[in-house]
Amino acid sequence: MQFLSNIVILMRDLWAQKLRTFLTIFGIIWGTMSVILLLSFGAGVHRQNVKNMHGIGEGVVIMWGGTTGLPYKGFNKGRGIRFVEEDINMLRREIPQIQYISPEYSNWGTQVRGPLNVDQTNITGIIPEYEDIRNVFAAEGGRFIDELDLRSNKRVAFIGNRLRDFLFGDGKEVIGEQIYLNETPFTIIGVLQKKKQNSSYNTRDENRVFIPASTFKSMYGYRYLSNIVYKPFSPEQSKSIESRLYEVLGKKYTFDPKDEDALWIWDTAEFNAIFEKFMLGFKIFLGLIGSFTLTVGGVGVANIMYVVVKERTNEIGVKRAVGATRRDIMLQFLFEAAIIVATGALIGFVMAYGLVSLMQLLPEEATSEIGKPIFSGGVAITSMILLGTVALLAGYFPARRAASVDPVEALRGA
């Protein structure tokens, strides 16, 4: 009964200040929506960019031969380091922390001809493990290069989805069709499953032609690899693997294991770690912007609670006279401030959730760069923490004033 009585009294006081009450609750609604929408936007940008970065593969490391920068064992500096395919088995044997590893041959001087158009793009020779390293998965109905293709030097090709559209027409079914690399026919066995890729080397996978490494060597006569790609079992092992690469390859090619110029290594996991720190800062920044808006609403709550305290001074005096403690008075007014904040927050939550849900209906093409807002558990928890803080601060100072009212003075003014 006491609870209901307090609510009725609060509603009566708020109704007496209708305009001020409306503006106060509107401030909380607007602040709540700002916090949720900004945090949801930050979460969406984060997820989309992580998805885009993983287009090149997750935890992928690409290694090129460099030029020695230190003299070593009678050799002058300035020697070029070039890999051969036999290095793959050696590295797989010597560094067991590597989960997948593949050679990569590249050629840019080949015309690729289809029935509609001719292009000149990157022809890449690889082995089957490359699929899992670089996330080059086949669309429905096709497949990637397998061991039989490799052993038999088959003239088969796995092509990028955008290249398929250029050579054959948008969305055309091309499995089993032929393309010509210069004058050599190749049978298409798979088309790249469409993916977003915001980083690459050589060219985007959507524009490449992948063929078996054995076929590439037979066709072009290359002795040396363009580069090596590998994937550790865990990104935490990347640094130890890198040290071992300098030791193992340094021993074979006679360069100083401390010579960082001898190898050029791009560890995408390092960039991911930097990006995660950047996104954390970005989301904190967005949260701060939203919290400033919410703080304005909190100031409005504090103002209206000061008015309520002033108008109920006599009531406070009576309660103190019949035994209510300062703590009882503080808790009552803190609770009442929380009711105001909770009302605005609930409306703000519903409206923000509705807007986020509507934005999920946007076409994928329109949000491929920045992503769609995400109303996640983390967003909800952060918003509730901010709202709870605002409610506490907005109610604390008016409640403290109410608790400090002298009951004798209050009753005297009655």
FIKOL-770881 format. One record per atom (N, C-alpha, C): x, y, z. Coordinates in steps of 0.2 Angstrom, whole numbers, padded with zeros to 4 digits, always signed. Atoms other than C-alpha are relative to their C-alpha. Layout:
N
XYZ;...
REM end
This chain:
414
+0004-0006+0000;+0000+0000+0000;+0004+0006+0000;-0004-0006+0000;+0014+0012+0004;+0003+0001-0007;-0003-0001+0007;+0022+0009-0013;-0005+0003-0005;+0005-0003+0004;+0005+0013-0022;-0001+0007+0002;+0001-0007-0003;+0003+0028-0011;+0005+0005-0003;-0005-0004+0003;+0020+0035-0016;-0001+0001-0007;+0001-0001+0007;+0016+0032-0034;-0005+0005-0002;+0005-0005+0001;+0000+0041-0033;+0002+0007+0001;-0002-0007-0001;+0008+0056-0025;+0005+0002-0005;-0005-0002+0005;+0022+0056-0037;-0004+0002-0007;+0004-0002+0006;+0009+0056-0052;-0003+0006+0001;+0003-0006-0001;+0000+0070-0044;+0004+0006-0001;-0005-0006+0000;+0015+0081-0042;+0003+0001-0007;-0002-0001+0007;+0021+0077-0060;-0005+0003-0004;+0005-0003+0004;+0004+0081-0067;-0001+0007+0001;+0001-0007-0001;+0004+0097-0059;+0006+0004-0004;-0005-0003+0004;+0020+0101-0069;+0000-0004-0007;+0001+0004+0006;+0014+0093-0085;+0005+0002-0006;-0005-0002+0006;+0025+0103-0098;+0007-0002+0002;-0007+0001-0003;+0041+0101-0087;+0001-0008+0000;-0001+0008+0000;+0037+0082-0085;+0001-0003-0007;+0000+0002+0007;+0034+0080-0103;+0007+0001-0003;-0006-0001+0003;+0050+0088-0108;+0006-0004+0003;-0005+0004-0003;+0060+0079-0095;+0000-0007-0002;+0001+0007+0002;+0053+0062-0100;+0003-0001-0008;-0002-0001+0007;+0056+0067-0118;+0008+0000-0001;-0007+0000+0000;+0074+0071-0114;+0003-0007+0001;-0003+0007-0001;+0077+0053-0107;-0002-0004-0006;+0002+0004+0006;+0068+0045-0122;+0005+0002-0005;-0004-0002+0005;+0079+0055-0134;+0008-0002+0002;-0007+0002-0003;+0095+0051-0123;+0001-0007-0001;+0000+0007+0001;+0091+0033-0123;+0000-0003-0007;-0001+0001+0007;+0088+0032-0141;+0007+0001-0003;-0006-0002+0002;+0104+0041-0144;+0005-0005+0002;-0005+0005-0002;+0114+0029-0134;+0000-0007-0003;+0001+0007+0003;+0106+0013-0141;+0002+0000-0007;-0001+0000+0007;+0107+0019-0159;+0007+0001-0002;-0007-0001+0001;+0125+0025-0158;+0004-0006+0001;-0004+0006-0002;+0131+0009-0149;-0002-0005-0005;+0002+0005+0005;+0121-0002-0162;+0003+0002-0006;-0004-0002+0006;+0129+0008-0176;+0007-0002+0000;-0007+0002-0001;+0146+0005-0169;+0001-0007+0000;-0001+0008+0000;+0143-0014-0166;-0001-0002-0008;+0000+0002+0007;+0137-0015-0184;+0006+0001-0005;-0006-0002+0003;+0152-0006-0191;+0005-0005+0001;-0005+0004-0002;+0163-0017-0181;-0001-0007-0004;+0001+0007+0003;+0155-0034-0187;+0001+0000-0007;-0001+0000+0007;+0154-0028-0205;+0007+0000-0002;-0007-0001+0002;+0172-0023-0206;+0004-0007+0002;-0004+0007-0002;+0178-0040-0197;-0002-0005-0006;+0002+0004+0005;+0168-0049-0210;+0003+0002-0007;-0004-0002+0006;+0176-0039-0224;+0007-0002+0000;-0007+0002-0001;+0193-0042-0217;+0001-0007-0001;-0001+0007+0000;+0190-0060-0216;-0001-0003-0007;+0001+0002+0007;+0187-0061-0235;+0007-0002-0002;-0007+0002+0002;+0206-0063-0237;+0002-0006+0004;-0002+0006-0004;+0206-0077-0224;+0000+0002+0008;+0000-0001-0007;+0206-0078-0205;+0007-0002+0003;-0006+0002-0002;+0223-0077-0197;+0005-0002-0005;-0005+0002+0006;+0232-0078-0214;+0006+0004+0001;-0006-0004+0001;+0250-0074-0216;+0003-0002-0007;-0003+0001+0007;+0258-0071-0233;+0007+0002+0000;-0008-0001-0001;+0277-0072-0235;+0003+0000-0007;-0003+0000+0006;+0287-0066-0249;+0008+0000+0001;-0007+0000-0001;+0306-0068-0252;+0002+0008-0001;-0002-0007+0000;+0315-0051-0248;+0008+0000-0003;-0007-0001+0002;+0333-0045-0251;+0004+0000+0007;-0004+0000-0006;+0346-0049-0238;+0003+0007+0002;-0002-0007-0002;+0351-0033-0228;+0007-0001+0005;-0006+0001-0004;+0366-0041-0218;+0005-0005-0004;-0005+0005+0003;+0382-0050-0224;+0000-0006+0005;+0001+0006-0004;+0382-0068-0218;+0004-0006-0003;-0004+0006+0002;+0395-0082-0219;+0003+0001-0007;-0004-0001+0006;+0405-0074-0233;-0004+0003-0005;+0004-0003+0005;+0390-0068-0243;-0002+0007+0002;+0002-0007-0001;+0387-0050-0246;-0007+0001+0001;+0007-0002+0000;+0371-0041-0242;-0003+0001-0007;+0003-0002+0006;+0359-0038-0256;-0002-0006-0005;+0002+0006+0004;+0355-0056-0262;-0007-0001+0001;+0008+0001+0000;+0337-0060-0267;-0001-0007+0003;+0002+0006-0002;+0328-0074-0258;-0006-0002-0004;+0006+0002+0004;+0316-0084-0269;-0001-0007+0002;+0002+0006-0002;+0306-0099-0264;-0001-0005-0005;+0002+0006+0005;+0303-0116-0273;-0005-0004+0004;+0005+0004-0003;+0289-0128-0270;+0002-0005+0005;-0002+0005-0005;+0299-0140-0260;+0001+0003+0006;+0000-0003-0006;+0300-0127-0247;-0006-0001+0004;+0006+0001-0003;+0282-0130-0243;+0000-0006+0005;-0001+0006-0004;+0285-0148-0237;+0005+0001+0006;-0005-0001-0006;+0300-0143-0227;-0003+0004+0005;+0003-0004-0005;+0291-0129-0218;-0006-0004+0004;+0006+0004-0003;+0276-0141-0215;+0003-0005+0005;-0003+0004-0005;+0288-0153-0207;+0004+0003+0006;-0004-0003-0006;+0299-0141-0197;-0004+0004+0004;+0004-0004-0005;+0286-0130-0190;-0007-0003+0000;+0007+0004-0001;+0271-0141-0184;-0006+0005+0002;+0005-0005-0002;+0262-0125-0178;-0004+0003-0006;+0003-0003+0006;+0257-0121-0196;-0006-0005-0001;+0006+0004+0001;+0239-0128-0199;+0000-0002-0007;+0000+0000+0007;+0239-0125-0218;+0005+0004-0003;-0005-0003+0003;+0252-0120-0230;-0001-0001-0008;+0001+0001+0007;+0251-0117-0249;+0005+0004-0004;-0004-0005+0005;+0263-0111-0263;-0005+0004-0004;+0005-0005+0004;+0256-0097-0274;+0005+0002-0006;-0003-0003+0006;+0262-0094-0292;-0005+0005-0003;+0004-0005+0003;+0256-0079-0301;+0002+0002-0006;-0002-0003+0007;+0256-0073-0319;-0006+0005-0002;+0004-0005+0002;+0249-0057-0326;-0001+0001-0007;-0001-0001+0007;+0253-0059-0344;-0005-0004-0004;+0004+0005+0003;+0239-0071-0349;-0007+0003-0002;+0007-0002+0002;+0223-0066-0359;-0005-0006+0002;+0006+0005-0002;+0207-0075-0352;-0006+0002-0004;+0005-0001+0005;+0194-0077-0365;-0006-0004+0002;+0006+0004+0000;+0176-0082-0363;-0004+0002-0006;+0004-0001+0006;+0161-0081-0375;-0002+0007-0001;+0002-0007+0001;+0157-0063-0372;+0006+0005+0000;-0005-0005+0000;+0173-0054-0367;+0007-0003+0001;-0007+0002-0001;+0192-0055-0365;+0003+0004+0006;-0003-0004-0006;+0201-0050-0349;+0007-0002+0001;-0007+0002-0002;+0219-0050-0343;+0000+0001+0008;+0001+0000-0008;+0219-0054-0324;+0006-0005+0002;-0005+0004-0003;+0230-0064-0312;-0002-0007+0000;+0001+0007+0000;+0232-0082-0315;+0004-0003+0006;-0003+0002-0006;+0236-0091-0299;+0000-0007+0001;-0001+0007-0001;+0243-0108-0296;+0001-0002+0007;+0001+0001-0008;+0239-0116-0279;-0001-0008+0001;+0002+0007-0002;+0236-0133-0270;-0007+0001+0004;+0006+0000-0003;+0220-0138-0262;-0001+0003+0007;+0001-0003-0006;+0224-0132-0245;-0001+0008+0000;+0001-0007+0001;+0223-0114-0252;-0007+0002+0002;+0007-0001-0001;+0204-0115-0251;-0001+0002+0008;+0001-0001-0007;+0204-0116-0232;+0004+0006+0003;-0004-0006-0002;+0218-0103-0230;-0003+0007-0001;+0002-0007+0002;+0211-0089-0240;-0008+0000-0001;+0007+0000+0001;+0192-0093-0239;-0003+0001-0007;+0002+0000+0007;+0190-0096-0257;-0005-0006-0001;+0005+0006+0000;+0174-0107-0256;-0004+0000-0006;+0004+0001+0006;+0164-0113-0271;-0007+0002+0001;+0007-0001-0001;+0147-0107-0274;-0004-0007-0002;+0004+0006+0001;+0133-0120-0275;+0001-0003-0007;-0001+0003+0007;+0136-0133-0289;+0007-0001-0002;-0007+0000+0002;+0155-0131-0290;+0004-0003+0005;-0004+0002-0005;+0170-0136-0281;+0007+0003-0001;-0007-0003+0001;+0188-0131-0278;+0005-0005-0003;-0005+0005+0003;+0204-0139-0285;+0001-0005+0005;-0001+0006-0005;+0207-0156-0277;+0007-0003-0002;-0006+0004+0001;+0222-0168-0276;+0001-0003-0006;+0000+0003+0007;+0217-0177-0292;+0002+0005-0005;-0002-0005+0005;+0218-0161-0302;+0007+0001+0001;-0007-0002-0001;+0235-0158-0294;+0005-0006-0003;-0004+0005+0002;+0242-0175-0297;+0000-0001-0008;+0001+0001+0007;+0235-0176-0315;+0002+0006-0005;-0001-0006+0004;+0240-0159-0321;-0006+0002-0004;+0006-0001+0004;+0222-0156-0326;+0000+0008-0002;+0002-0006+0003;+0217-0141-0336;-0007+0002+0003;+0006-0002-0003;+0204-0135-0324;+0001+0006+0004;-0001-0007-0003;+0200-0118-0317;-0006+0001+0005;+0005-0002-0005;+0191-0111-0302;+0001+0008-0001;+0000-0007+0002;+0186-0093-0306;-0004+0005+0005;+0004-0005-0004;+0180-0077-0297;-0006+0001-0003;+0007-0001+0002;+0162-0073-0297;-0001+0006-0005;+0000-0006+0005;+0165-0056-0305;+0003-0001-0006;-0003+0002+0006;+0176-0063-0318;-0005-0004-0004;+0006+0004+0003;+0162-0076-0322;-0005+0005-0004;+0005-0004+0003;+0150-0062-0325;+0002+0004-0006;-0003-0004+0006;+0162-0052-0336;+0001-0005-0006;-0001+0004+0006;+0166-0067-0347;-0006-0003-0003;+0006+0004+0003;+0149-0076-0348;-0007+0004+0001;+0006-0003-0001;+0136-0064-0342;-0002-0001+0008;+0002+0000-0007;+0128-0060-0325;-0003-0006+0002;+0003+0006-0003;+0124-0076-0315;-0001-0006-0004;+0001+0006+0004;+0126-0088-0329;+0003-0006+0003;-0003+0006-0002;+0129-0106-0325;+0005-0002-0004;-0006+0001+0005;+0146-0110-0331;+0004-0006+0002;-0003+0006-0002;+0151-0126-0322;+0000-0005-0006;-0001+0004+0006;+0158-0137-0336;+0002+0003-0006;-0001-0004+0006;+0160-0123-0348;+0008+0001+0000;-0007-0001+0001;+0177-0118-0355;+0002+0007-0001;-0003-0006+0001;+0188-0103-0354;+0007-0001-0003;-0006+0001+0003;+0204-0100-0364;+0005+0005+0004;-0005-0003-0003;+0220-0095-0355;+0005+0001-0006;-0003+0000+0007;+0229-0088-0371;-0004-0004-0004;+0004+0005+0005;+0225-0102-0383;-0001-0007+0004;+0001+0007-0003;+0224-0116-0370;-0007+0000+0004;+0006+0001-0003;+0207-0122-0365;+0000-0003+0007;+0001+0002-0006;+0202-0124-0347;-0007-0001+0002;+0007+0001-0001;+0186-0132-0340;-0001+0003+0007;+0002-0003-0006;+0178-0122-0326;-0003-0005+0005;+0002+0005-0005;+0175-0133-0310;-0004+0004+0006;+0003-0004-0006;+0169-0119-0298;+0001+0007-0001;+0000-0008+0000;+0165-0101-0296;+0000+0002+0007;+0000-0003-0007;+0169-0091-0280;-0006+0002+0002;+0005-0003-0004;+0156-0089-0268;+0000+0007+0002;-0001-0007-0001;+0152-0071-0267;+0002+0002+0007;-0002-0002-0007;+0161-0063-0252;+0003+0008-0001;-0002-0007+0000;+0166-0045-0247;+0008-0001+0002;-0007+0001-0001;+0185-0043-0247;+0003+0007+0000;-0002-0007+0000;+0192-0026-0242;+0008+0001+0000;-0008+0000+0000;+0211-0031-0242;+0002-0006-0004;-0003+0005+0004;+0221-0041-0254;+0007+0001-0002;-0006-0001+0003;+0237-0043-0263;-0001-0003-0007;+0001+0002+0007;+0239-0046-0282;-0006+0003-0003;+0006-0003+0002;+0221-0043-0285;-0006-0004+0004;+0005+0003-0004;+0204-0047-0277;-0002-0007-0003;+0001+0006+0002;+0199-0065-0277;-0006-0001-0005;+0005+0000+0005;+0183-0061-0287;+0002+0001-0007;-0002-0001+0007;+0193-0057-0302;+0006-0005-0002;-0006+0004+0002;+0206-0071-0302;-0002-0007-0003;+0001+0007+0002;+0208-0088-0310;+0005-0004+0003;-0005+0005-0004;+0215-0102-0299;+0000-0007-0004;-0001+0006+0003;+0222-0117-0307;+0005-0004+0004;-0004+0004-0004;+0232-0132-0300;+0007+0002-0001;-0007-0002+0000;+0250-0128-0296;+0004-0004-0005;-0004+0005+0005;+0257-0143-0306;-0002+0002-0007;+0002-0002+0006;+0247-0137-0321;+0003+0007-0002;-0004-0006+0001;+0254-0119-0319;+0007-0001-0002;-0007+0001+0002;+0272-0125-0319;+0001-0003-0007;-0001+0002+0006;+0269-0135-0334;-0001+0005-0006;+0002-0005+0005;+0261-0121-0343;+0005+0006-0001;-0004-0006+0000;+0272-0107-0338;+0008-0001+0001;-0007+0002-0001;+0288-0116-0334;+0004+0004+0006;-0002-0003-0005;+0290-0106-0318;+0004-0005+0005;-0003+0004-0005;+0303-0112-0306;-0001+0002+0007;+0000-0003-0007;+0301-0100-0291;-0007+0002+0001;+0007-0002-0003;+0285-0096-0281;+0000+0007+0000;+0001-0007-0001;+0278-0079-0281;+0000+0002+0008;+0001-0001-0007;+0274-0081-0262;-0002-0006+0003;+0003+0006-0003;+0269-0093-0249;-0005+0003+0005;+0005-0002-0004;+0253-0092-0239;-0001-0006+0005;+0001+0005-0005;+0250-0101-0222;-0005+0003+0005;+0005-0002-0006;+0238-0101-0207;+0002-0004+0006;-0001+0003-0006;+0243-0105-0190;-0006-0004+0004;+0006+0003-0004;+0233-0116-0178;-0003+0005+0004;+0003-0005-0004;+0231-0101-0167;+0004+0006-0002;-0003-0007+0002;+0235-0082-0171;+0005+0001+0006;-0005-0001-0005;+0245-0082-0154;+0006-0003-0002;-0007+0004+0002;+0258-0094-0162;+0003+0004-0006;-0003-0004+0006;+0261-0081-0176;+0008+0002+0001;-0007-0002-0001;+0277-0074-0168;+0005-0005+0000;-0005+0005+0000;+0285-0090-0164;+0001-0003-0006;+0000+0003+0006;+0281-0097-0181;+0005+0005-0004;-0004-0005+0004;+0289-0081-0189;+0007-0001+0002;-0007+0001-0003;+0305-0084-0178;+0003-0006-0004;-0002+0007+0003;+0306-0102-0184;+0001+0001-0008;+0000-0001+0007;+0303-0096-0202;+0007+0003-0002;-0007-0003+0001;+0319-0085-0201;+0006-0006+0001;-0005+0005-0002;+0329-0100-0193;+0000-0005-0006;+0000+0005+0005;+0323-0113-0206;+0002+0002-0006;-0002-0003+0007;+0324-0103-0222;+0007+0003+0000;-0007-0003-0001;+0340-0094-0215;+0005-0006-0001;-0004+0005+0001;+0348-0111-0214;+0001-0003-0007;+0000+0003+0007;+0343-0117-0231;+0003+0005-0005;-0002-0005+0004;+0346-0100-0240;+0006+0004+0002;-0006-0003-0002;+0361-0095-0230;-0001+0008+0001;+0001-0007-0002;+0355-0079-0222;+0000+0001+0007;+0000-0001-0007;+0356-0072-0205;-0007+0000+0003;+0006+0000-0002;+0341-0077-0195;-0003+0006+0003;+0002-0007-0003;+0341-0059-0187;-0001+0005-0006;+0001-0004+0006;+0340-0052-0205;-0007+0001-0002;+0007-0001+0002;+0322-0045-0206;-0001+0001-0007;+0001-0002+0007;+0325-0039-0224;+0000-0006-0004;+0000+0006+0004;+0327-0057-0230;-0006-0003-0002;+0007+0002+0002;+0309-0061-0229;-0005+0006+0001;+0005-0005+0000;+0294-0050-0231;-0007-0003+0002;+0006+0004-0002;+0279-0056-0220;-0005+0005+0002;+0006-0004-0002;+0262-0049-0219;-0005-0005+0004;+0004+0004-0004;+0253-0056-0204;-0007+0004+0001;+0007-0004+0000;+0234-0051-0206;-0002+0000+0007;+0003+0000-0007;+0231-0056-0187;+0003+0007+0003;-0002-0006-0003;+0242-0041-0182;-0004+0006-0002;+0005-0005+0002;+0231-0029-0192;-0006-0001+0003;+0006+0001-0003;+0216-0037-0185;+0000+0003+0008;+0000-0002-0007;+0222-0034-0167;+0000+0008+0000;+0000-0008+0000;+0226-0015-0171;-0007+0002-0002;+0007-0002+0002;+0208-0014-0179;-0004-0001+0006;+0004+0001-0006;+0200-0021-0163;+0001+0005+0005;-0001-0006-0005;+0208-0008-0152;-0003+0006-0003;+0003-0005+0003;+0203+0005-0165;-0008+0000+0001;+0007+0001-0001;+0185-0001-0164;-0002+0001+0007;+0002-0001-0007;+0185-0002-0145;+0000+0008+0001;+0000-0007-0001;+0190+0017-0145;-0006+0003-0003;+0005-0003+0004;+0177+0021-0158;-0007-0001+0003;+0006+0002-0003;+0163+0012-0149;-0001+0004+0007;+0000-0004-0007;+0168+0021-0132;-0002+0007-0002;+0001-0007+0002;+0168+0038-0142;-0008+0001-0001;+0007+0000+0001;+0150+0034-0148;-0004+0000+0006;+0003+0000-0006;+0145+0029-0131;+0000+0006+0004;+0000-0006-0003;+0151+0045-0124;-0004+0006-0003;+0004-0005+0003;+0142+0056-0137;-0007-0002+0002;+0007+0002-0002;+0126+0046-0133;-0001+0002+0008;+0001-0001-0007;+0129+0048-0114;-0001+0008+0002;+0000-0007-0001;+0131+0067-0116;-0008+0002-0001;+0007-0002+0001;+0113+0068-0123;-0004-0003+0006;+0004+0003-0006;+0107+0056-0109;+0001+0004+0006;-0001-0004-0006;+0115+0067-0096;-0004+0007+0000;+0004-0006+0000;+0105+0082-0102;-0007-0002+0002;+0006+0002-0003;+0089+0072-0099;+0000-0001+0008;-0001+0001-0007;+0096+0067-0082;+0000+0007+0004;+0000-0007-0003;+0098+0086-0078;-0007+0002+0001;+0007-0002+0000;+0080+0088-0082;-0004-0004+0006;+0003+0004-0006;+0075+0074-0070;+0002+0003+0007;-0002-0003-0007;+0085+0082-0056;-0004+0006+0001;+0003-0007-0001;+0077+0099-0059;-0007-0002+0002;+0007+0001-0002;+0059+0092-0058;+0000-0004+0007;+0000+0002-0006;+0064+0082-0043;+0001+0005+0006;-0001-0006-0005;+0070+0098-0034;-0007+0003+0001;+0006-0003-0001;+0053+0105-0038;-0005-0004+0004;+0004+0004-0004;+0044+0090-0031;+0002+0000+0008;-0003-0001-0007;+0055+0091-0015;-0003+0006+0003;+0002-0006-0002;+0050+0109-0013;-0007+0000+0002;+0008+0000-0001;+0031+0106-0015;-0002-0005+0005;+0002+0005-0005;+0032+0091-0003;+0003+0001+0007;-0003-0001-0006;+0041+0099+0011;-0004-0001+0006;+0005+0002-0006;+0026+0098+0023;+0000-0007+0001;+0001+0007-0001;+0024+0080+0019;+0006-0003+0003;-0006+0003-0002;+0042+0076+0022;+0001+0002+0008;+0000-0001-0007;+0041+0085+0039;-0004-0004+0004;+0005+0004-0003;+0026+0075+0044;+0003-0007+0001;-0003+0006+0000;+0035+0059+0039;+0006-0001+0005;-0005+0000-0004;+0050+0064+0049;-0002+0000+0007;+0002+0000-0007;+0040+0068+0064;-0003-0006+0003;+0003+0007-0002;+0031+0051+0065;+0005-0006+0000;-0005+0005-0001;+0048+0042+0064;+0004-0002-0006;-0004+0002+0006;+0054+0041+0046;+0007+0003+0000;-0007-0002-0001;+0073+0042+0045;+0002+0003-0007;-0002-0004+0006;+0083+0052+0033;+0001-0005-0006;-0001+0006+0005;+0087+0035+0024;-0006-0001-0003;+0006+0001+0003;+0069+0032+0021;-0002+0005-0005;+0002-0005+0004;+0066+0049+0014;+0004+0000-0007;-0004+0001+0006;+0081+0047+0002;-0002-0005-0004;+0002+0006+0004;+0076+0030-0004;-0007+0002-0003;+0007-0002+0003;+0058+0037-0007;+0002+0004-0007;-0001-0005+0006;+0065+0051-0019;+0004-0003-0005;-0004+0004+0005;+0078+0040-0027;-0004-0005-0004;+0005+0004+0003;+0064+0028-0031;-0004+0004-0005;+0005-0004+0004;+0053+0041-0038;+0004+0003-0006;-0004-0002+0006;+0068+0048-0049;+0001-0006-0005;-0001+0006+0004;+0071+0030-0055;-0007-0001-0004;+0006+0001+0004;+0052+0029-0060;+0000+0004-0006;+0000-0004+0006;+0054+0044-0071;+0005-0002-0005;-0005+0002+0005;+0070+0038-0079;-0002-0006-0003;+0002+0007+0002;+0063+0020-0081;-0006+0001-0006;+0006-0001+0005;+0047+0027-0090;+0003+0003-0007;-0003-0002+0007;+0057+0037-0103;+0005-0005-0003;-0005+0005+0003;+0070+0023-0105;-0004-0005-0003;+0004+0006+0003;+0057+0010-0108;-0003+0002-0007;+0002-0003+0007;+0049+0021-0122;+0006+0001-0005;-0006-0001+0005;+0066+0025-0129;+0003-0007-0002;-0002+0006+0002;+0071+0007-0129;-0004-0003-0005;+0004+0002+0005;+0056+0002-0139;+0000+0003-0006;-0001-0004+0006;+0058+0016-0151;+0006-0002-0004;-0006+0002+0003;+0076+0012-0154;+0001-0007-0003;+0001+0006+0002;+0073-0006-0155;-0003-0001-0007;+0004+0000+0007;+0060-0003-0169;+0004+0003-0005;-0004-0003+0006;+0072+0008-0179;+0005-0005-0002;-0005+0005+0002;+0086-0005-0178;-0003-0005-0004;+0003+0005+0003;+0074-0018-0183;-0002+0002-0008;+0002-0003+0007;+0068-0007-0198;+0006+0000-0005;-0006-0001+0003;+0086-0004-0203;+0003-0007-0003;-0002+0006+0002;+0089-0023-0204;-0003-0002-0007;+0003+0002+0007;+0077-0023-0220;+0004+0003-0005;-0003-0003+0006;+0089-0012-0230;+0004-0005-0004;-0004+0005+0005;+0097-0021-0245;+0007-0001+0002;-0007+0001-0002;+0114-0029-0242;+0005+0005-0004;-0005-0004+0004;+0122-0019-0256;+0000+0007+0003;+0000-0006-0003;+0117-0003-0247;+0004+0001+0007;-0004+0000-0006;+0126-0008-0231;+0006-0004+0000;-0006+0005+0000;+0141-0018-0237;+0006+0003+0003;-0006-0003-0003;+0153-0005-0231;+0000+0001+0007;+0001-0002-0007;+0146+0001-0215;-0004-0005+0005;+0004+0005-0004;+0135-0014-0210;-0007+0003+0002;+0007-0001-0002;+0118-0014-0202;+0001+0001+0008;+0000+0000-0008;+0115-0008-0183;-0002-0007+0003;+0001+0006-0004;+0115-0022-0171;-0002+0001+0007;+0003-0001-0007;+0104-0022-0155;+0002-0007+0003;-0003+0006-0004;+0115-0035-0145;-0001+0001+0007;+0000+0000-0008;+0116-0040-0127;+0005+0005+0003;-0005-0005-0003;+0132-0029-0125;-0003+0007-0001;+0003-0006+0001;+0122-0014-0132;-0005+0001+0006;+0005-0001-0005;+0108-0017-0120;+0003+0001+0007;-0003+0000-0006;+0119-0020-0105;+0003+0007+0001;-0003-0006-0001;+0129-0004-0108;-0005+0006+0001;+0006-0005+0000;+0113+0006-0111;-0003+0000+0007;+0003+0000-0007;+0106+0000-0094;+0005+0003+0005;-0005-0003-0005;+0122+0004-0085;+0000+0008+0000;+0000-0007+0001;+0122+0022-0092;-0007+0003+0003;+0007-0003-0002;+0103+0024-0088;+0000-0001+0008;-0001+0001-0007;+0106+0017-0070;+0004+0006+0003;-0005-0005-0003;+0120+0029-0067;-0004+0007+0000;+0004-0006+0001;+0109+0044-0074;-0005+0000+0006;+0006+0000-0005;+0094+0039-0063;+0003+0001+0007;-0003+0000-0007;+0106+0037-0047;+0002+0008+0001;-0003-0006-0001;+0114+0054-0050;-0006+0005+0000;+0005-0005+0000;+0098+0063-0055;-0004+0000+0006;+0004+0000-0006;+0089+0057-0040;+0004+0001+0007;-0004+0000-0006;+0103+0057-0027;+0000+0007+0003;+0000-0006-0003;+0105+0076-0025;-0007+0003+0003;+0007-0002-0002;+0086+0080-0024;-0002-0004+0006;+0002+0004-0006;+0084+0066-0012;+0004+0002+0006;-0004-0003-0006;+0099+0072-0001;-0003+0006+0003;+0003-0006-0002;+0090+0089+0000;-0006-0002+0004;+0006+0002-0004;+0074+0080+0005;+0001-0002+0007;-0001+0003-0006;+0082+0070+0018;+0003+0005+0005;-0003-0005-0004;+0091+0086+0025;-0005+0005+0003;+0005-0005-0002;+0074+0095+0028;-0001-0001+0008;+0001+0000-0007;+0072+0100+0046;-0007-0001+0002;+0008+0002-0001;+0055+0092+0052;-0003+0006+0004;+0003-0006-0004;+0052+0107+0064;-0001+0005-0004;+0001-0006+0004;+0055+0120+0051;-0006-0002-0005;+0005+0002+0004;+0044+0110+0039;-0007+0000+0002;+0006+0000-0003;+0030+0108+0051;-0002+0007+0001;+0001-0007-0002;+0031+0126+0056;-0003+0004-0007;+0002-0003+0006;+0029+0131+0037;-0007-0002-0002;+0006+0004+0002;+0013+0120+0036;-0006+0005+0000;
REM end
